[in-house]
Amino acid sequence: MPSKPCVSTIMRTFPVTLVIMVSIILIASNGVSIPTSSASDEDDKLPEFDKLWNYQHPDKTEAKFRELLPIAEKAGDISYHIQLLTQIARTQGLQQKFDEAHQTLDEAEKMVNDQYPLGKIRYLLERGRVFNSAKSPDKAKPLFIQAWEFGVKHKQDYYAVDAAHMMGIIETPIEALRWNEKALKYAEDPQHKKAKLWLGSLYNNIGWTYFDQKKYDQALELFQKDVKWYQEMKKPYQTRVARWSVAKTLRHQGKTQAALNMQQEILKEIEESKADADGYVFEELGECLYALDKKEAAQNYFAKAYKLLSKDQWLVRDEPERLERLKKLGKVETAEPVQK
């Protein structure tokens, strides 16, 4: 289970695609309520559209959000209207419809000003995210910095940390660690109660930063904290993601059998809960078995992983070599049809 932008599943390796994905899923689907989408808090009757988010199906989420546009326009709540548009843009970005996302944000920008701080910071964040997803991090960076500074100044704690965590995703490893640690310190401050909701995602991101630097001991410590955090939050899915990260790190530490045992436990949980099959779990099972010289068993899992992950538009775009490796090790072109 990765750490950058993934939409359909959460299991990835470290590349930027990974960290963004896991971050999206961990914080967006962590089961805790993010700040109400009715920015002014003046009209409790307006639908809380943030609760409609399904990050695994951004197309369906976009349709739901668009149904609310007439309500937003009629209500005359400018902040609410801005925020709704920014989230429509986010759904478009997750579908790699970057031009459309920018057009939607252009509509929001016409209404943005300091009078609507929640609308403004969410606009800055989503404009930055679209640029970053479209591989233009240099254009995203000033927007995230502005969002961080604006959020701190206007006590928009949740979104300030969002901005800092995005800086932790797009920056070089040393700067990424600095930003993530800054975000973590801010989120751990008792005064910033809403920012605390980011702790699980931050543990994850910092862990992957260490992982990328091959500092596996430090990465493991962070991932274990992530497991504990989500266990305390009673979030089994997110706990499973964190445990996947622990297992992957164990494999890179050379503790392959322990890693295999944990991945097998995760697979059993998925099957018993009748959740969708996860390509990232299959991939790691394949890697563990391959390292243990159990090539035939590994081949089956690599083939299963390829079948699922080759449908992931982000992996197809950003990590074609990884998919090609799965295809080769799974002998997909010559193997029998993948068993379910």
Secondary structure in CASP SS format (residue, H / E / C, confidence):
PFRMAT SS
TARGET T0000
AUTHOR 0000-0000-0000
METHOD secondary structure of the structure
MODEL  1
M C 1.00
P C 1.00
S C 1.00
K E 1.00
P C 1.00
C C 1.00
V C 1.00
S C 1.00
T C 1.00
I C 1.00
M C 1.00
R C 1.00
T C 1.00
F C 1.00
P C 1.00
V H 1.00
T H 1.00
L H 1.00
V H 1.00
I H 1.00
M H 1.00
V H 1.00
S H 1.00
I H 1.00
I H 1.00
L H 1.00
I H 1.00
A H 1.00
S C 1.00
N C 1.00
G C 1.00
V C 1.00
S C 1.00
I C 1.00
P C 1.00
T C 1.00
S C 1.00
S C 1.00
A C 1.00
S C 1.00
D C 1.00
E C 1.00
D C 1.00
D C 1.00
K C 1.00
L C 1.00
P C 1.00
E C 1.00
F H 1.00
D H 1.00
K H 1.00
L H 1.00
W C 1.00
N C 1.00
Y C 1.00
Q C 1.00
H C 1.00
P H 1.00
D H 1.00
K H 1.00
T H 1.00
E H 1.00
A H 1.00
K H 1.00
F H 1.00
R H 1.00
E H 1.00
L H 1.00
L H 1.00
P H 1.00
I H 1.00
A H 1.00
E H 1.00
K H 1.00
A H 1.00
G C 1.00
D C 1.00
I H 1.00
S H 1.00
Y H 1.00
H H 1.00
I H 1.00
Q H 1.00
L H 1.00
L H 1.00
T H 1.00
Q H 1.00
I H 1.00
A H 1.00
R H 1.00
T H 1.00
Q H 1.00
G H 1.00
L H 1.00
Q C 1.00
Q C 1.00
K C 1.00
F H 1.00
D H 1.00
E H 1.00
A H 1.00
H H 1.00
Q H 1.00
T H 1.00
L H 1.00
D H 1.00
E H 1.00
A H 1.00
E H 1.00
K C 1.00
M C 1.00
V C 1.00
N C 1.00
D C 1.00
Q C 1.00
Y C 1.00
P H 1.00
L H 1.00
G H 1.00
K H 1.00
I H 1.00
R H 1.00
Y H 1.00
L H 1.00
L H 1.00
E H 1.00
R H 1.00
G H 1.00
R H 1.00
V H 1.00
F H 1.00
N H 1.00
S H 1.00
A C 1.00
K C 1.00
S C 1.00
P H 1.00
D H 1.00
K H 1.00
A H 1.00
K H 1.00
P H 1.00
L H 1.00
F H 1.00
I H 1.00
Q H 1.00
A H 1.00
W H 1.00
E H 1.00
F H 1.00
G H 1.00
V H 1.00
K H 1.00
H C 1.00
K C 1.00
Q C 1.00
D H 1.00
Y H 1.00
Y H 1.00
A H 1.00
V H 1.00
D H 1.00
A H 1.00
A H 1.00
H H 1.00
M H 1.00
M H 1.00
G H 1.00
I H 1.00
I H 1.00
E C 1.00
T C 1.00
P H 1.00
I H 1.00
E H 1.00
A H 1.00
L H 1.00
R H 1.00
W H 1.00
N H 1.00
E H 1.00
K H 1.00
A H 1.00
L H 1.00
K H 1.00
Y H 1.00
A H 1.00
E H 1.00
D C 1.00
P C 1.00
Q C 1.00
H C 1.00
K C 1.00
K H 1.00
A H 1.00
K H 1.00
L H 1.00
W H 1.00
L H 1.00
G H 1.00
S H 1.00
L H 1.00
Y H 1.00
N H 1.00
N H 1.00
I H 1.00
G H 1.00
W H 1.00
T H 1.00
Y H 1.00
F H 1.00
D H 1.00
Q C 1.00
K C 1.00
K C 1.00
Y H 1.00
D H 1.00
Q H 1.00
A H 1.00
L H 1.00
E H 1.00
L H 1.00
F H 1.00
Q H 1.00
K H 1.00
D H 1.00
V H 1.00
K H 1.00
W H 1.00
Y H 1.00
Q H 1.00
E H 1.00
M C 1.00
K C 1.00
K C 1.00
P H 1.00
Y H 1.00
Q H 1.00
T H 1.00
R H 1.00
V H 1.00
A H 1.00
R H 1.00
W H 1.00
S H 1.00
V H 1.00
A H 1.00
K H 1.00
T H 1.00
L H 1.00
R H 1.00
H H 1.00
Q C 1.00
G C 1.00
K C 1.00
T H 1.00
Q H 1.00
A H 1.00
A H 1.00
L H 1.00
N H 1.00
M H 1.00
Q H 1.00
Q H 1.00
E H 1.00
I H 1.00
L H 1.00
K H 1.00
E H 1.00
I H 1.00
E H 1.00
E H 1.00
S C 1.00
K C 1.00
A C 1.00
D C 1.00
A C 1.00
D C 1.00
G H 1.00
Y H 1.00
V H 1.00
F H 1.00
E H 1.00
E H 1.00
L H 1.00
G H 1.00
E H 1.00
C H 1.00
L H 1.00
Y H 1.00
A H 1.00
L C 1.00
D C 1.00
K C 1.00
K H 1.00
E H 1.00
A H 1.00
A H 1.00
Q H 1.00
N H 1.00
Y H 1.00
F H 1.00
A H 1.00
K H 1.00
A H 1.00
Y H 1.00
K H 1.00
L H 1.00
L H 1.00
S C 1.00
K C 1.00
D C 1.00
Q H 1.00
W H 1.00
L H 1.00
V H 1.00
R H 1.00
D H 1.00
E C 1.00
P H 1.00
E H 1.00
R H 1.00
L H 1.00
E H 1.00
R H 1.00
L H 1.00
K H 1.00
K H 1.00
L H 1.00
G C 1.00
K C 1.00
V C 1.00
E C 1.00
T C 1.00
A C 1.00
E C 1.00
P C 1.00
V C 1.00
Q C 1.00
K C 1.00
END
